[in-house]
Amino acid sequence: LNDDNSVDRAFAAGAEEYVAKPINWAVLRQRIRLILERQHTLASLQKSEGQLRSVTDATADALISVDSSGAINFWNRGAERVFGYSEAEIMGRPIILLVPKELRRDFEDAFKQAVLTEELRFPEQGIESIGLRQDGESFPIAISIAVWKVSGSLSFSAVIRDISERKMVMEGTGLFDVHIIEQIMAIWSRVS
């Protein structure tokens, strides 16, 4: 920060608010350096967030995160397509809105247990269940869930796939052993 251009950039970024009179140039240089580092870090974070949002919005699957109270804090475009709620409509609202009434008590019990233990009792390959669209339609879903902690805050993230078409195909095949079909589909999804 020995050139006038760096000092000018720092003042343009708001450094003058931190300058004590009389000016101690060593302190000023350090504060300017910190301001410029923070701006660079913020720009890098915004770029990374933009890249992540682009990737998550490109998937057809619903990607949803909730905090330990069950409030939705991440919602991608796939979730909009699957459940029918826009991001603006659903952010901050309870995840229980996506669960049919007949499954809510079990869901709430499992969620409370997961928050208490900070872990999930969930098969690694995920499970199948029933979701609830904004229009009230129930539909079959496949869910994979992860629990994670950042700065002491517990969060849950889910990848949710609408499997309505797959279920219709399986029912229409005339095969009676659904487990065989599911195993074939699992093998096929690993291969493709």
C-alpha positions as CSV (number, residue, x, y, z in Angstrom):
1,L,0.0,0.0,0.0
2,N,2.8,2.3,-0.8
3,D,1.2,3.8,-3.9
4,D,-1.4,6.5,-4.2
5,N,-3.7,4.2,-6.2
6,S,-4.1,1.8,-3.3
7,V,-4.8,4.6,-0.8
8,D,-7.3,6.1,-3.2
9,R,-9.1,2.7,-3.6
10,A,-9.1,2.3,0.2
11,F,-10.7,5.7,0.8
12,A,-13.2,5.0,-1.9
13,A,-14.1,1.8,0.0
14,G,-14.8,3.8,3.2
15,A,-11.5,3.9,4.9
16,E,-11.8,7.6,5.9
17,E,-14.3,6.5,8.6
18,Y,-11.6,4.7,10.4
19,V,-8.9,7.4,10.3
20,A,-8.0,9.0,13.6
21,K,-6.5,12.5,13.6
22,P,-3.5,13.1,13.6
23,I,-3.0,10.4,11.0
24,N,-0.7,7.5,12.0
25,W,0.4,6.3,8.5
26,A,1.4,2.8,9.7
27,V,-2.1,2.3,11.3
28,L,-3.8,3.7,8.2
29,R,-1.9,1.4,5.9
30,Q,-2.8,-1.6,8.1
31,R,-6.5,-0.6,8.2
32,I,-6.5,-0.1,4.4
33,R,-4.9,-3.5,3.9
34,L,-7.6,-5.1,6.1
35,I,-10.4,-3.3,4.2
36,L,-9.1,-4.4,0.9
37,E,-8.6,-8.0,2.1
38,R,-12.3,-8.1,3.4
39,Q,-13.5,-6.7,0.1
40,H,-11.6,-9.4,-1.8
41,T,-12.9,-12.1,0.6
42,L,-16.5,-10.9,0.2
43,A,-16.1,-10.8,-3.6
44,S,-14.8,-14.4,-3.5
45,L,-17.6,-15.6,-1.3
46,Q,-20.2,-13.9,-3.6
47,K,-18.6,-15.6,-6.6
48,S,-18.6,-19.0,-4.9
49,E,-22.2,-18.5,-3.8
50,G,-23.2,-17.7,-7.3
51,Q,-21.5,-20.8,-8.7
52,L,-23.1,-23.0,-6.1
53,R,-26.6,-21.5,-6.8
54,S,-26.1,-22.1,-10.5
55,V,-25.2,-25.8,-9.9
56,T,-28.1,-26.4,-7.4
57,D,-30.6,-24.6,-9.6
58,A,-29.6,-26.8,-12.6
59,T,-30.7,-30.0,-10.9
60,A,-34.2,-31.3,-11.3
61,D,-34.2,-32.7,-7.8
62,A,-35.4,-30.6,-4.8
63,L,-32.5,-29.4,-2.6
64,I,-33.7,-28.2,0.7
65,S,-32.0,-27.2,4.0
66,V,-33.6,-26.5,7.3
67,D,-32.3,-25.3,10.7
68,S,-32.8,-27.1,13.9
69,S,-36.2,-25.5,14.4
70,G,-37.3,-27.0,11.0
71,A,-37.4,-23.6,9.3
72,I,-36.5,-23.8,5.6
73,N,-33.3,-21.8,4.8
74,F,-32.3,-23.1,1.4
75,W,-34.7,-23.9,-1.5
76,N,-33.6,-24.5,-5.1
77,R,-35.5,-24.3,-8.4
78,G,-35.9,-28.1,-8.4
79,A,-37.8,-27.7,-5.1
80,E,-40.0,-25.1,-6.7
81,R,-40.8,-27.6,-9.5
82,V,-41.3,-30.6,-7.2
83,F,-43.4,-28.9,-4.5
84,G,-44.9,-25.9,-6.2
85,Y,-43.8,-23.2,-3.7
86,S,-41.6,-20.3,-4.9
87,E,-38.5,-19.6,-2.9
88,A,-40.1,-16.3,-1.6
89,E,-43.2,-18.2,-0.5
90,I,-41.4,-20.9,1.5
91,M,-38.2,-19.4,3.0
92,G,-38.4,-19.4,6.8
93,R,-41.5,-21.5,6.8
94,P,-41.6,-24.9,8.5
95,I,-40.6,-28.0,6.6
96,I,-43.7,-29.8,8.0
97,L,-45.7,-28.0,5.2
98,L,-44.2,-30.6,2.8
99,V,-45.3,-33.6,4.8
100,P,-48.9,-35.0,4.4
101,K,-51.0,-34.7,7.6
102,E,-51.1,-38.5,8.2
103,L,-47.2,-38.6,8.4
104,R,-46.6,-35.4,10.4
105,R,-46.6,-36.8,13.9
106,D,-44.0,-39.5,12.9
107,F,-42.0,-36.8,11.0
108,E,-42.0,-34.4,14.0
109,D,-40.9,-37.2,16.4
110,A,-38.0,-38.2,14.1
111,F,-37.0,-34.6,13.6
112,K,-37.0,-33.9,17.3
113,Q,-34.9,-37.0,17.9
114,A,-32.4,-36.0,15.2
115,V,-32.0,-32.5,16.7
116,L,-31.5,-34.0,20.2
117,T,-28.9,-36.6,19.1
118,E,-27.5,-34.5,16.3
119,E,-27.6,-37.5,14.0
120,L,-30.0,-39.3,11.7
121,R,-31.1,-42.8,11.8
122,F,-31.5,-43.0,8.1
123,P,-30.3,-45.6,5.6
124,E,-27.3,-44.4,3.6
125,Q,-29.2,-45.0,0.3
126,G,-32.1,-42.9,1.5
127,I,-35.8,-43.8,1.8
128,E,-39.0,-43.5,0.0
129,S,-41.9,-41.6,1.5
130,I,-44.8,-39.3,0.5
131,G,-44.5,-35.5,-0.1
132,L,-47.1,-32.8,-0.2
133,R,-47.3,-30.3,-3.0
134,Q,-48.5,-26.7,-2.4
135,D,-51.8,-27.6,-4.1
136,G,-52.4,-30.4,-1.6
137,E,-51.5,-33.3,-3.9
138,S,-49.6,-36.2,-2.2
139,F,-46.9,-37.9,-4.3
140,P,-44.2,-40.5,-3.8
141,I,-40.7,-39.2,-3.2
142,A,-37.2,-40.6,-2.6
143,I,-35.2,-38.7,0.1
144,S,-31.5,-38.6,1.1
145,I,-30.8,-36.5,4.2
146,A,-27.6,-35.2,5.7
147,V,-27.0,-33.4,9.1
148,W,-24.2,-30.9,9.5
149,K,-23.1,-28.3,11.9
150,V,-21.4,-24.9,11.3
151,S,-20.4,-22.6,14.1
152,G,-22.5,-24.6,16.5
153,S,-25.6,-24.4,14.5
154,L,-27.3,-27.7,13.4
155,S,-28.7,-27.9,9.9
156,F,-30.3,-30.6,7.8
157,S,-30.2,-30.9,4.0
158,A,-32.3,-33.1,1.8
159,V,-32.2,-34.2,-1.8
160,I,-35.7,-35.1,-2.7
161,R,-36.8,-36.7,-6.0
162,D,-40.4,-37.0,-7.3
163,I,-40.6,-40.7,-8.2
164,S,-44.2,-40.6,-9.4
165,E,-43.3,-41.7,-12.9
166,R,-41.1,-44.5,-11.7
167,K,-43.9,-45.8,-9.5
168,M,-46.3,-45.7,-12.4
169,V,-43.9,-47.6,-14.6
170,M,-43.3,-50.2,-11.9
171,E,-47.0,-50.7,-11.3
172,G,-47.7,-50.9,-15.0
173,T,-45.1,-53.6,-15.7
174,G,-47.2,-56.4,-14.4
175,L,-44.3,-57.7,-12.3
176,F,-45.3,-58.6,-8.8
177,D,-42.0,-58.4,-7.1
178,V,-41.4,-54.6,-6.6
179,H,-38.2,-55.3,-4.7
180,I,-36.6,-56.8,-7.8
181,I,-37.6,-53.8,-9.9
182,E,-36.1,-51.5,-7.3
183,Q,-32.9,-53.4,-7.3
184,I,-32.7,-53.2,-11.1
185,M,-33.4,-49.5,-10.9
186,A,-30.7,-49.0,-8.3
187,I,-28.1,-50.9,-10.4
188,W,-29.1,-48.9,-13.5
189,S,-28.8,-45.6,-11.6
190,R,-25.2,-46.5,-10.5
191,V,-24.2,-47.5,-14.0
192,S,-25.6,-44.4,-15.7
